[in-house]
Amino acid sequence: MLAEWLLVWLRRNGLHDVTDEQALRCLGGGVEMSVLQSALTDRQVKLLNLGADWLGFLMPHVLKKISRVHFGLLQPHEMQAMQAGGVLPRSRRFLAVPFVGKDAPSPSSEYAHPDVAIGLTILAYRYEGLRKPDFGMTLQHLKFAMDSELGAEARRPASLVWISWIEAAGKRVRGTKYQRAAAAESDAQVQAIVRGDETP
């Protein structure tokens, strides 16, 4: 079942020259890649190999780990304590780190395999959520994006992301109802002009 979901992603990212059956067998380890290599680009072969590795080895390994026992994110107070005792590498601030026991992060270890580090980091953020400093940094990046984008504020991509976050939380941003109505009316007028129904 996971191979089928992965195949959907692979199709969206450029895997087109093989049938679903061939791709699924390759992801499951049933087909040798040498059979398909002549029909695929190097990028497609790499995607299939990485997908097969994730399904066969990396994902089972990552899913065996227990959050806050085997891995987790450093909490702000843990980062402050480590920083006071020495240097805290940037990777330990943002990536999942190994734990030596329940709520006891390893003082200096990091995951050697980048795919394992990425997989455990995704799970850690999923289980633990964004920490307050992470959310603050996300808001800073969104503000920077908003300042660098052009056009009406209500239509800028960063503004639309902000509004979607607020609405997903069950709240409302003032003025968006009017702005959306005005934008819809403007879009309708443009479409009418394009169709030739109205003159500018």
C-alpha positions in Angstrom: 0.0 0.0 0.0 2.8 2.4 0.8 4.4 1.6 -2.6 1.2 2.8 -4.3 1.2 6.1 -2.4 4.9 6.5 -3.2 4.1 5.8 -6.9 1.6 8.7 -6.9 4.4 11.0 -5.7 6.9 9.6 -8.2 4.4 10.1 -11.1 4.0 13.8 -10.1 7.8 14.1 -10.0 8.6 12.8 -13.5 8.4 9.0 -13.5 6.5 8.4 -16.7 8.3 5.8 -18.9 7.3 2.6 -17.0 4.0 1.0 -16.2 2.6 1.0 -12.7 3.2 -2.7 -12.4 6.9 -2.4 -13.3 7.4 0.5 -11.0 5.6 -1.2 -8.1 7.7 -4.4 -8.6 10.8 -2.3 -8.6 9.8 -0.5 -5.4 9.1 -3.9 -3.8 12.4 -5.3 -4.9 11.0 -7.7 -7.4 12.5 -6.3 -10.6 16.1 -5.6 -11.3 16.8 -2.0 -12.1 19.0 -3.0 -15.1 15.9 -4.2 -16.9 14.4 -0.7 -16.7 17.5 1.4 -17.0 17.4 1.6 -20.7 13.9 3.2 -20.6 14.5 5.6 -17.7 16.6 8.7 -17.2 19.2 8.8 -14.5 16.9 11.0 -12.3 14.1 8.5 -12.6 16.4 5.6 -11.7 17.6 7.5 -8.7 14.0 8.2 -7.6 13.0 4.5 -7.9 16.1 3.4 -6.0 15.6 5.9 -3.2 11.9 4.9 -3.0 12.8 1.2 -2.8 15.4 2.0 -0.1 12.9 4.0 1.9 10.2 1.3 1.7 12.5 -1.6 2.3 15.0 -0.4 4.9 14.8 3.2 6.1 11.1 3.5 6.9 10.9 0.3 8.9 14.0 1.4 10.8 12.6 4.9 11.5 9.2 3.6 12.5 10.7 1.3 15.1 12.0 4.2 17.1 10.0 5.7 20.0 9.6 9.5 20.2 11.4 11.1 23.2 12.9 7.7 24.1 15.1 6.9 21.0 14.9 10.3 19.3 13.4 13.7 19.5 13.8 17.4 19.2 15.8 19.4 21.7 13.5 21.6 23.8 14.5 25.3 24.4 15.7 24.6 27.9 17.8 21.7 26.7 19.4 23.8 24.0 20.2 26.5 26.6 21.8 24.0 28.9 23.9 22.6 26.1 24.9 26.0 24.8 26.0 27.0 28.3 28.2 23.9 28.5 29.8 24.4 25.1 29.0 24.8 21.5 25.6 23.7 20.2 25.8 22.8 16.5 23.1 24.2 14.2 22.1 20.7 13.1 21.2 19.8 16.7 18.9 22.8 16.9 16.7 21.8 14.0 17.1 18.1 13.4 16.1 15.1 15.5 18.8 13.9 17.8 19.4 10.5 19.4 18.2 10.0 23.0 19.9 7.8 25.6 16.7 7.3 27.6 13.3 8.8 28.2 13.5 12.6 27.8 17.3 12.4 27.9 19.0 13.6 24.7 22.5 12.4 23.9 24.9 15.2 24.8 26.8 15.1 21.4 25.6 12.3 19.1 23.9 13.0 15.8 22.5 10.6 13.2 25.1 9.7 10.6 22.7 8.7 7.8 21.0 11.8 6.4 17.9 9.9 5.3 17.4 8.5 8.8 18.0 12.0 10.2 15.4 13.5 7.9 12.8 10.7 8.5 13.2 11.0 12.3 13.0 14.8 12.1 9.7 14.6 10.2 8.3 12.2 12.8 9.6 14.4 15.7 7.9 17.5 14.4 4.8 15.5 13.7 4.7 14.1 17.2 6.0 17.1 19.2 4.8 19.9 17.0 6.6 23.2 16.3 8.5 24.6 19.2 7.8 28.3 20.0 11.2 29.4 18.6 10.5 27.4 15.4 7.1 29.1 15.0 8.7 32.5 15.6 11.3 31.8 12.9 8.5 30.7 10.6 6.7 33.9 11.1 9.9 35.9 10.4 10.4 34.1 7.1 6.7 34.7 6.2 7.1 38.4 7.0 10.3 38.6 4.9 8.5 36.8 2.0 5.6 39.3 2.4 7.9 42.3 2.2 9.7 41.0 -0.8 6.6 40.1 -2.8 4.9 42.6 -5.1 1.2 43.4 -5.7 -1.8 44.0 -3.5 -1.2 42.8 0.1 -4.3 40.6 0.0 -3.1 38.7 -3.0 0.5 38.1 -2.1 1.3 34.4 -1.6 2.7 35.0 1.9 -0.5 36.8 2.9 -2.7 34.0 1.5 -0.6 31.5 3.5 -1.1 33.6 6.7 -4.8 33.8 6.1 -5.1 30.1 5.5 -3.3 29.4 8.8 -5.6 31.7 10.7 -8.7 30.1 9.1 -7.4 26.6 9.7 -7.2 27.5 13.4 -10.9 28.4 13.2 -10.5 32.2 13.3 -10.9 35.0 10.8 -8.7 37.8 9.5 -10.4 41.2 9.4 -11.1 42.6 6.0 -10.5 39.4 4.1 -14.2 38.9 3.3 -14.3 42.3 1.6 -10.9 41.8 -0.1 -12.0 38.4 -1.5 -15.3 39.8 -2.8 -13.4 42.6 -4.5 -10.8 40.2 -5.9 -13.6 37.9 -7.2 -15.4 40.9 -8.8 -12.1 42.1 -10.4 -11.4 38.6 -11.7 -14.9 38.3 -13.1 -14.5 41.6 -14.9 -11.2 40.5 -16.4 -12.7 37.2 -17.6 -15.6 39.1 -19.2 -13.2 41.4 -21.0 -11.2 38.4 -22.2 -14.3 36.7 -23.5 -15.4 39.9 -25.2 -18.6 40.4 -23.2 -17.5 43.9 -22.0 -15.2 46.6 -23.2 -12.7 48.2 -20.8 
